[in-house]
Amino acid sequence: MHFKVLIYRLIMANQRKFSRRTIALFWMALLAVIIGVLIGFEQIAVLYVLATLSLVVLLLIVAFADLENVDRQALEGFAQDAE
């Protein structure tokens, strides 16, 4: 089984236990460990490829985001959830 699918299923099974912030911190810690290991083993070429691919994915997400049709109620609801 793919590692990402396994982690996703683990997170979704415990969705009630972990907040979005905790999940984001978990992913950041996991990525920091992976980057640290790659730096430790001097796999800089792999880091370049991963950084390039992640930037491409981020730019595609932003490019296809439908920001014109975001209504005001959705934004206000999000602000209430954050408090």
N, CA, C and O atoms as CSV, one atom per row, in Angstrom:
chain,resi,resn,atom,element,x,y,z
A,1,MET,N,N,0.846,-1.177,0.000
A,1,MET,CA,C,0.000,0.000,0.000
A,1,MET,C,C,0.895,1.246,0.000
A,1,MET,O,O,1.936,1.293,0.656
A,2,HIS,N,N,0.462,2.215,-0.736
A,2,HIS,CA,C,1.210,3.471,-0.857
A,2,HIS,C,C,1.229,4.180,0.497
A,2,HIS,O,O,0.215,4.207,1.194
A,3,PHE,N,N,2.370,4.752,0.872
A,3,PHE,CA,C,2.543,5.392,2.178
A,3,PHE,C,C,1.572,6.552,2.369
A,3,PHE,O,O,1.006,6.717,3.450
A,4,LYS,N,N,1.378,7.361,1.317
A,4,LYS,CA,C,0.491,8.511,1.426
A,4,LYS,C,C,-0.956,8.063,1.672
A,4,LYS,O,O,-1.672,8.685,2.456
A,5,VAL,N,N,-1.381,6.998,1.011
A,5,VAL,CA,C,-2.736,6.478,1.209
A,5,VAL,C,C,-2.888,5.957,2.628
A,5,VAL,O,O,-3.928,6.156,3.255
A,6,LEU,N,N,-1.865,5.297,3.135
A,6,LEU,CA,C,-1.909,4.776,4.496
A,6,LEU,C,C,-2.031,5.900,5.519
A,6,LEU,O,O,-2.840,5.818,6.444
A,7,ILE,N,N,-1.228,6.949,5.354
A,7,ILE,CA,C,-1.294,8.099,6.259
A,7,ILE,C,C,-2.651,8.781,6.142
A,7,ILE,O,O,-3.234,9.175,7.152
A,8,TYR,N,N,-3.160,8.922,4.921
A,8,TYR,CA,C,-4.457,9.567,4.716
A,8,TYR,C,C,-5.563,8.789,5.410
A,8,TYR,O,O,-6.430,9.382,6.051
A,9,ARG,N,N,-5.541,7.471,5.289
A,9,ARG,CA,C,-6.563,6.649,5.955
A,9,ARG,C,C,-6.443,6.741,7.470
A,9,ARG,O,O,-7.453,6.766,8.174
A,10,LEU,N,N,-5.228,6.790,7.970
A,10,LEU,CA,C,-5.023,6.928,9.410
A,10,LEU,C,C,-5.582,8.256,9.899
A,10,LEU,O,O,-6.240,8.315,10.938
A,11,ILE,N,N,-5.323,9.313,9.155
A,11,ILE,CA,C,-5.820,10.636,9.537
A,11,ILE,C,C,-7.333,10.684,9.443
A,11,ILE,O,O,-7.987,11.222,10.336
A,12,MET,N,N,-7.898,10.135,8.387
A,12,MET,CA,C,-9.351,10.180,8.224
A,12,MET,C,C,-10.051,9.313,9.276
A,12,MET,O,O,-11.162,9.638,9.694
A,13,ALA,N,N,-9.426,8.225,9.707
A,13,ALA,CA,C,-10.020,7.387,10.742
A,13,ALA,C,C,-10.054,8.118,12.077
A,13,ALA,O,O,-10.960,7.899,12.882
A,14,ASN,N,N,-9.084,8.975,12.315
A,14,ASN,CA,C,-9.006,9.720,13.569
A,14,ASN,C,C,-9.369,11.186,13.359
A,14,ASN,O,O,-8.857,12.058,14.061
A,15,GLN,N,N,-10.250,11.461,12.397
A,15,GLN,CA,C,-10.577,12.842,12.059
A,15,GLN,C,C,-11.130,13.599,13.258
A,15,GLN,O,O,-10.858,14.792,13.394
A,16,ARG,N,N,-11.870,12.971,14.104
A,16,ARG,CA,C,-12.454,13.642,15.259
A,16,ARG,C,C,-11.402,13.990,16.305
A,16,ARG,O,O,-11.597,14.917,17.091
A,17,LYS,N,N,-10.306,13.271,16.324
A,17,LYS,CA,C,-9.279,13.483,17.344
A,17,LYS,C,C,-8.316,14.605,16.995
A,17,LYS,O,O,-7.787,15.267,17.888
A,18,PHE,N,N,-8.085,14.827,15.704
A,18,PHE,CA,C,-7.067,15.786,15.279
A,18,PHE,C,C,-7.716,16.958,14.560
A,18,PHE,O,O,-8.595,16.779,13.717
A,19,SER,N,N,-7.270,18.154,14.904
A,19,SER,CA,C,-7.765,19.339,14.216
A,19,SER,C,C,-6.981,19.530,12.920
A,19,SER,O,O,-5.998,18.834,12.665
A,20,ARG,N,N,-7.427,20.473,12.118
A,20,ARG,CA,C,-6.713,20.762,10.871
A,20,ARG,C,C,-5.306,21.262,11.146
A,20,ARG,O,O,-4.366,20.941,10.418
A,21,ARG,N,N,-5.172,22.046,12.198
A,21,ARG,CA,C,-3.849,22.570,12.553
A,21,ARG,C,C,-2.904,21.431,12.918
A,21,ARG,O,O,-1.742,21.433,12.511
A,22,THR,N,N,-3.395,20.458,13.684
A,22,THR,CA,C,-2.565,19.323,14.076
A,22,THR,C,C,-2.155,18.507,12.865
A,22,THR,O,O,-1.013,18.057,12.772
A,23,ILE,N,N,-3.074,18.315,11.948
A,23,ILE,CA,C,-2.757,17.561,10.737
A,23,ILE,C,C,-1.719,18.305,9.908
A,23,ILE,O,O,-0.791,17.692,9.380
A,24,ALA,N,N,-1.870,19.630,9.789
A,24,ALA,CA,C,-0.896,20.427,9.036
A,24,ALA,C,C,0.479,20.361,9.698
A,24,ALA,O,O,1.493,20.249,9.010
A,25,LEU,N,N,0.518,20.430,11.020
A,25,LEU,CA,C,1.800,20.333,11.728
A,25,LEU,C,C,2.427,18.959,11.548
A,25,LEU,O,O,3.647,18.840,11.434
A,26,PHE,N,N,1.598,17.924,11.522
A,26,PHE,CA,C,2.107,16.571,11.287
A,26,PHE,C,C,2.767,16.485,9.911
A,26,PHE,O,O,3.866,15.946,9.780
A,27,TRP,N,N,2.092,17.020,8.880
A,27,TRP,CA,C,2.655,16.970,7.532
A,27,TRP,C,C,3.951,17.780,7.438
A,27,TRP,O,O,4.903,17.360,6.780
A,28,MET,N,N,3.981,18.939,8.096
A,28,MET,CA,C,5.205,19.751,8.086
A,28,MET,C,C,6.355,19.021,8.769
A,28,MET,O,O,7.487,19.059,8.287
A,29,ALA,N,N,6.074,18.359,9.884
A,29,ALA,CA,C,7.118,17.603,10.581
A,29,ALA,C,C,7.608,16.441,9.716
A,29,ALA,O,O,8.807,16.174,9.647
A,30,LEU,N,N,6.679,15.760,9.064
A,30,LEU,CA,C,7.041,14.646,8.195
A,30,LEU,C,C,7.919,15.118,7.035
A,30,LEU,O,O,8.922,14.481,6.714
A,31,LEU,N,N,7.545,16.220,6.416
A,31,LEU,CA,C,8.353,16.764,5.321
A,31,LEU,C,C,9.717,17.243,5.809
A,31,LEU,O,O,10.717,17.086,5.109
A,32,ALA,N,N,9.762,17.826,7.007
A,32,ALA,CA,C,11.048,18.259,7.561
A,32,ALA,C,C,11.977,17.068,7.784
A,32,ALA,O,O,13.178,17.156,7.529
A,33,VAL,N,N,11.424,15.965,8.258
A,33,VAL,CA,C,12.238,14.758,8.466
A,33,VAL,C,C,12.739,14.221,7.132
A,33,VAL,O,O,13.905,13.847,7.011
A,34,ILE,N,N,11.866,14.181,6.133
A,34,ILE,CA,C,12.268,13.672,4.818
A,34,ILE,C,C,13.358,14.564,4.216
A,34,ILE,O,O,14.348,14.061,3.684
A,35,ILE,N,N,13.179,15.874,4.299
A,35,ILE,CA,C,14.180,16.796,3.763
A,35,ILE,C,C,15.484,16.664,4.532
A,35,ILE,O,O,16.560,16.684,3.935
A,36,GLY,N,N,15.401,16.530,5.845
A,36,GLY,CA,C,16.610,16.347,6.654
A,36,GLY,C,C,17.362,15.080,6.287
A,36,GLY,O,O,18.591,15.080,6.209
A,37,VAL,N,N,16.626,13.999,6.061
A,37,VAL,CA,C,17.271,12.736,5.668
A,37,VAL,C,C,17.931,12.887,4.299
A,37,VAL,O,O,19.054,12.427,4.094
A,38,LEU,N,N,17.231,13.534,3.360
A,38,LEU,CA,C,17.820,13.725,2.031
A,38,LEU,C,C,19.065,14.604,2.092
A,38,LEU,O,O,20.038,14.347,1.383
A,39,ILE,N,N,19.046,15.620,2.915
A,39,ILE,CA,C,20.243,16.455,3.075
A,39,ILE,C,C,21.359,15.650,3.741
A,39,ILE,O,O,22.523,15.751,3.352
A,40,GLY,N,N,20.997,14.854,4.741
A,40,GLY,CA,C,21.996,14.047,5.435
A,40,GLY,C,C,22.683,13.047,4.520
A,40,GLY,O,O,23.880,12.793,4.653
A,41,PHE,N,N,21.918,12.478,3.585
A,41,PHE,CA,C,22.497,11.528,2.634
A,41,PHE,C,C,22.991,12.216,1.365
A,41,PHE,O,O,23.358,11.560,0.390
A,42,GLU,N,N,22.995,13.548,1.395
A,42,GLU,CA,C,23.512,14.359,0.291
A,42,GLU,C,C,22.830,14.059,-1.038
A,42,GLU,O,O,23.485,13.917,-2.071
A,43,GLN,N,N,21.507,13.966,-0.992
A,43,GLN,CA,C,20.714,13.729,-2.196
A,43,GLN,C,C,20.090,15.049,-2.660
A,43,GLN,O,O,18.869,15.184,-2.741
A,44,ILE,N,N,20.946,15.999,-2.957
A,44,ILE,CA,C,20.500,17.335,-3.319
A,44,ILE,C,C,19.751,17.325,-4.653
A,44,ILE,O,O,18.814,18.102,-4.838
A,45,ALA,N,N,20.145,16.470,-5.568
A,45,ALA,CA,C,19.460,16.385,-6.858
A,45,ALA,C,C,17.999,15.968,-6.662
A,45,ALA,O,O,17.107,16.478,-7.340
A,46,VAL,N,N,17.763,15.051,-5.741
A,46,VAL,CA,C,16.396,14.621,-5.448
A,46,VAL,C,C,15.603,15.780,-4.840
A,46,VAL,O,O,14.422,15.951,-5.140
A,47,LEU,N,N,16.250,16.570,-3.989
A,47,LEU,CA,C,15.585,17.738,-3.406
A,47,LEU,C,C,15.209,18.749,-4.483
A,47,LEU,O,O,14.124,19.328,-4.428
A,48,TYR,N,N,16.073,18.968,-5.449
A,48,TYR,CA,C,15.759,19.879,-6.550
A,48,TYR,C,C,14.529,19.398,-7.316
A,48,TYR,O,O,13.637,20.188,-7.625
A,49,VAL,N,N,14.484,18.121,-7.618
A,49,VAL,CA,C,13.347,17.561,-8.357
A,49,VAL,C,C,12.064,17.688,-7.535
A,49,VAL,O,O,11.032,18.099,-8.067
A,50,LEU,N,N,12.115,17.342,-6.248
A,50,LEU,CA,C,10.932,17.446,-5.394
A,50,LEU,C,C,10.457,18.889,-5.257
A,50,LEU,O,O,9.255,19.153,-5.281
A,51,ALA,N,N,11.391,19.815,-5.115
A,51,ALA,CA,C,11.022,21.227,-5.004
A,51,ALA,C,C,10.375,21.717,-6.297
A,51,ALA,O,O,9.385,22.448,-6.259
A,52,THR,N,N,10.924,21.322,-7.425
A,52,THR,CA,C,10.361,21.737,-8.710
A,52,THR,C,C,8.964,21.166,-8.901
A,52,THR,O,O,8.052,21.886,-9.307
A,53,LEU,N,N,8.787,19.888,-8.614
A,53,LEU,CA,C,7.474,19.273,-8.769
A,53,LEU,C,C,6.447,19.867,-7.812
A,53,LEU,O,O,5.290,20.058,-8.186
A,54,SER,N,N,6.854,20.158,-6.592
A,54,SER,CA,C,5.908,20.736,-5.639
A,54,SER,C,C,5.493,22.142,-6.058
A,54,SER,O,O,4.338,22.525,-5.871
A,55,LEU,N,N,6.420,22.916,-6.621
A,55,LEU,CA,C,6.064,24.246,-7.116
A,55,LEU,C,C,5.125,24.166,-8.311
A,55,LEU,O,O,4.213,24.982,-8.439
A,56,VAL,N,N,5.340,23.200,-9.176
A,56,VAL,CA,C,4.444,23.015,-10.323
A,56,VAL,C,C,3.044,22.664,-9.843
A,56,VAL,O,O,2.061,23.201,-10.354
A,57,VAL,N,N,2.945,21.768,-8.867
A,57,VAL,CA,C,1.637,21.395,-8.324
A,57,VAL,C,C,0.960,22.595,-7.673
A,57,VAL,O,O,-0.233,22.819,-7.878
A,58,LEU,N,N,1.700,23.357,-6.899
A,58,LEU,CA,C,1.140,24.544,-6.262
A,58,LEU,C,C,0.636,25.549,-7.297
A,58,LEU,O,O,-0.454,26.101,-7.144
A,59,LEU,N,N,1.414,25.787,-8.338
A,59,LEU,CA,C,0.992,26.717,-9.378
A,59,LEU,C,C,-0.226,26.210,-10.133
A,59,LEU,O,O,-1.083,27.007,-10.516
A,60,LEU,N,N,-0.326,24.904,-10.357
A,60,LEU,CA,C,-1.514,24.348,-11.008
A,60,LEU,C,C,-2.750,24.496,-10.133
A,60,LEU,O,O,-3.832,24.800,-10.636
A,61,ILE,N,N,-2.604,24.286,-8.840
A,61,ILE,CA,C,-3.732,24.450,-7.924
A,61,ILE,C,C,-4.214,25.894,-7.938
A,61,ILE,O,O,-5.417,26.150,-7.991
A,62,VAL,N,N,-3.286,26.831,-7.891
A,62,VAL,CA,C,-3.660,28.243,-7.907
A,62,VAL,C,C,-4.263,28.618,-9.263
A,62,VAL,O,O,-5.217,29.394,-9.323
A,63,ALA,N,N,-3.719,28.079,-10.336
A,63,ALA,CA,C,-4.217,28.416,-11.667
A,63,ALA,C,C,-5.651,27.936,-11.876
A,63,ALA,O,O,-6.442,28.630,-12.515
A,64,PHE,N,N,-5.996,26.774,-11.356
A,64,PHE,CA,C,-7.323,26.222,-11.567
A,64,PHE,C,C,-8.301,26.549,-10.446
A,64,PHE,O,O,-9.455,26.122,-10.494
A,65,ALA,N,N,-7.865,27.292,-9.449
A,65,ALA,CA,C,-8.762,27.690,-8.368
A,65,ALA,C,C,-9.772,28.692,-8.913
A,65,ALA,O,O,-9.409,29.645,-9.603
A,66,ASP,N,N,-11.037,28.465,-8.597
A,66,ASP,CA,C,-12.100,29.343,-9.080
A,66,ASP,C,C,-12.351,30.418,-8.031
A,66,ASP,O,O,-13.321,30.346,-7.276
A,67,LEU,N,N,-11.480,31.404,-7.990
A,67,LEU,CA,C,-11.569,32.433,-6.963
A,67,LEU,C,C,-12.626,33.485,-7.282
A,67,LEU,O,O,-13.036,34.233,-6.395
A,68,GLU,N,N,-13.070,33.554,-8.527
A,68,GLU,CA,C,-14.087,34.525,-8.895
A,68,GLU,C,C,-15.442,34.197,-8.285
A,68,GLU,O,O,-16.214,35.099,-7.961
A,69,ASN,N,N,-15.726,32.934,-8.130
A,69,ASN,CA,C,-17.055,32.516,-7.684
A,69,ASN,C,C,-17.124,32.208,-6.198
A,69,ASN,O,O,-18.049,31.523,-5.762
A,70,VAL,N,N,-16.186,32.686,-5.420
A,70,VAL,CA,C,-16.239,32.506,-3.976
A,70,VAL,C,C,-17.197,33.550,-3.426
A,70,VAL,O,O,-16.987,34.749,-3.611
A,71,ASP,N,N,-18.252,33.098,-2.747
A,71,ASP,CA,C,-19.223,34.068,-2.239
A,71,ASP,C,C,-18.845,34.547,-0.840
A,71,ASP,O,O,-18.020,33.941,-0.156
A,72,ARG,N,N,-19.457,35.621,-0.445
A,72,ARG,CA,C,-19.122,36.279,0.828
A,72,ARG,C,C,-19.535,35.411,2.018
A,72,ARG,O,O,-18.847,35.417,3.038
A,73,GLN,N,N,-20.628,34.673,1.916
A,73,GLN,CA,C,-21.086,33.848,3.027
A,73,GLN,C,C,-20.084,32.747,3.342
A,73,GLN,O,O,-19.876,32.414,4.508
A,74,ALA,N,N,-19.471,32.189,2.330
A,74,ALA,CA,C,-18.476,31.139,2.558
A,74,ALA,C,C,-17.277,31.704,3.313
A,74,ALA,O,O,-16.734,31.048,4.202
A,75,LEU,N,N,-16.865,32.914,2.961
A,75,LEU,CA,C,-15.735,33.529,3.652
A,75,LEU,C,C,-16.086,33.854,5.107
A,75,LEU,O,O,-15.267,33.638,6.000
A,76,GLU,N,N,-17.287,34.367,5.350
A,76,GLU,CA,C,-17.700,34.689,6.713
A,76,GLU,C,C,-17.840,33.428,7.556
A,76,GLU,O,O,-17.497,33.430,8.739
A,77,GLY,N,N,-18.336,32.362,6.961
A,77,GLY,CA,C,-18.442,31.088,7.681
A,77,GLY,C,C,-17.087,30.543,8.057
A,77,GLY,O,O,-16.912,29.961,9.128
A,78,PHE,N,N,-16.121,30.735,7.163
A,78,PHE,CA,C,-14.759,30.275,7.450
A,78,PHE,C,C,-14.165,31.073,8.610
A,78,PHE,O,O,-13.485,30.508,9.467
A,79,ALA,N,N,-14.414,32.363,8.640
A,79,ALA,CA,C,-13.893,33.201,9.727
A,79,ALA,C,C,-14.501,32.810,11.060
A,79,ALA,O,O,-13.820,32.864,12.084
A,80,GLN,N,N,-15.760,32.420,11.074
A,80,GLN,CA,C,-16.394,31.993,12.328
A,80,GLN,C,C,-15.835,30.670,12.794
A,80,GLN,O,O,-15.702,30.448,13.998
A,81,ASP,N,N,-15.503,29.779,11.864
A,81,ASP,CA,C,-14.922,28.492,12.240
A,81,ASP,C,C,-13.533,28.668,12.849
A,81,ASP,O,O,-13.135,27.893,13.718
A,82,ALA,N,N,-12.804,29.669,12.403
A,82,ALA,CA,C,-11.437,29.884,12.875
A,82,ALA,C,C,-11.405,30.385,14.316
A,82,ALA,O,O,-10.423,30.169,15.026
A,83,GLU,N,N,-12.454,31.039,14.743
A,83,GLU,CA,C,-12.466,31.613,16.092
A,83,GLU,C,C,-12.737,30.596,17.102
A,83,GLU,O,O,-12.783,30.905,18.293
